[in-house]
Amino acid sequence: MSVGTIEAIENRSRAGILAVRWAGGSEHAFTHAELRAACPCSGCRALRRAGGTVQASAEVRLTVIEPAGSNALNLGFSDGHARGIYPFALLAELAGVHS
């Protein structure tokens, strides 16, 4: 399996889960809050580098899921944050998926 190769994505909005099926058949369920807290945008990265944490309510929900090229997703959240581009390799890292 190539790290970061995604076969399917299912948003379970009511449960606050984004389910990802990786090439090779393994699956991972990310909570929307987990994804929001891991936002890779420059503002959130700067906050983490400064020792802070990105606060994400358990009630936050994905409102936008769009492809960003062929190997990333642009995710928008109900708290208004929509600047994070999530490369598939980052999602694989967060899920503990290895090649």
C-alpha positions as CSV (number, residue, x, y, z in Angstrom):
1,M,0.0,0.0,0.0
2,S,1.2,3.5,-0.7
3,V,1.0,5.8,2.3
4,G,-1.8,8.2,1.9
5,T,-3.7,6.4,-0.8
6,I,-7.4,6.7,0.0
7,E,-10.1,4.5,-1.7
8,A,-13.2,5.9,0.0
9,I,-14.4,8.7,2.3
10,E,-17.7,8.7,4.2
11,N,-18.9,11.6,6.3
12,R,-21.1,10.5,9.2
13,S,-22.1,14.0,10.1
14,R,-24.6,13.2,12.9
15,A,-22.0,11.1,14.7
16,G,-19.2,13.6,13.9
17,I,-17.1,11.0,12.2
18,L,-15.2,11.0,8.9
19,A,-14.5,7.4,7.9
20,V,-11.6,6.7,5.6
21,R,-10.9,3.5,3.8
22,W,-7.2,3.2,2.7
23,A,-5.9,1.2,-0.2
24,G,-5.4,-2.3,1.0
25,G,-8.7,-2.3,3.0
26,S,-7.8,-0.8,6.4
27,E,-10.2,1.8,7.7
28,H,-10.0,4.7,10.2
29,A,-12.7,6.8,11.8
30,F,-11.6,10.4,12.6
31,T,-13.8,12.5,14.8
32,H,-14.5,15.9,13.3
33,A,-13.1,17.5,16.5
34,E,-9.9,15.5,16.0
35,L,-9.5,16.7,12.5
36,R,-10.2,20.3,13.5
37,A,-7.6,20.1,16.3
38,A,-5.0,18.8,13.8
39,C,-5.6,21.6,11.3
40,P,-2.5,22.1,9.2
41,C,-3.2,25.7,8.2
42,S,-0.4,28.2,8.9
43,G,-2.4,29.9,11.7
44,C,-3.0,26.6,13.6
45,R,0.6,25.4,13.0
46,A,1.9,28.7,14.4
47,L,-0.3,28.4,17.4
48,R,1.1,24.8,18.1
49,R,4.7,26.0,17.5
50,A,4.2,28.7,20.1
51,G,3.1,26.0,22.6
52,G,-0.6,26.4,22.3
53,T,-3.2,23.9,21.2
54,V,-6.1,24.2,18.7
55,Q,-9.3,24.0,20.7
56,A,-12.0,22.0,19.0
57,S,-15.4,21.4,20.6
58,A,-16.8,17.9,20.4
59,E,-19.8,19.5,18.8
60,V,-17.8,20.9,15.8
61,R,-18.9,19.3,12.5
62,L,-17.5,19.2,9.0
63,T,-19.5,21.4,6.7
64,V,-17.3,21.2,3.6
65,I,-15.2,18.3,2.2
66,E,-13.6,19.2,-1.1
67,P,-10.8,17.6,-3.1
68,A,-7.6,19.7,-3.1
69,G,-5.7,18.4,-6.1
70,S,-5.4,14.6,-6.3
71,N,-3.9,13.9,-2.9
72,A,-5.5,16.2,-0.3
73,L,-8.8,17.4,1.1
74,N,-9.9,20.9,2.0
75,L,-12.1,20.6,5.1
76,G,-14.4,23.3,6.4
77,F,-15.9,23.2,9.9
78,S,-19.0,24.5,11.6
79,D,-16.9,26.9,13.7
80,G,-16.2,28.8,10.5
81,H,-12.6,27.5,10.1
82,A,-12.0,26.5,6.4
83,R,-8.4,27.1,5.7
84,G,-6.9,23.7,6.3
85,I,-5.7,21.6,3.4
86,Y,-5.3,18.0,4.7
87,P,-2.8,16.0,2.5
88,F,-3.6,12.3,2.4
89,A,-0.2,11.7,3.9
90,L,-1.1,13.8,7.0
91,L,-4.3,11.8,7.4
92,A,-2.4,8.6,7.1
93,E,0.1,9.8,9.8
94,L,-2.8,10.8,12.1
95,A,-4.4,7.4,11.6
96,G,-1.1,5.5,12.1
97,V,-1.2,4.0,8.6
98,H,2.1,2.9,7.3
99,S,3.3,1.6,4.0
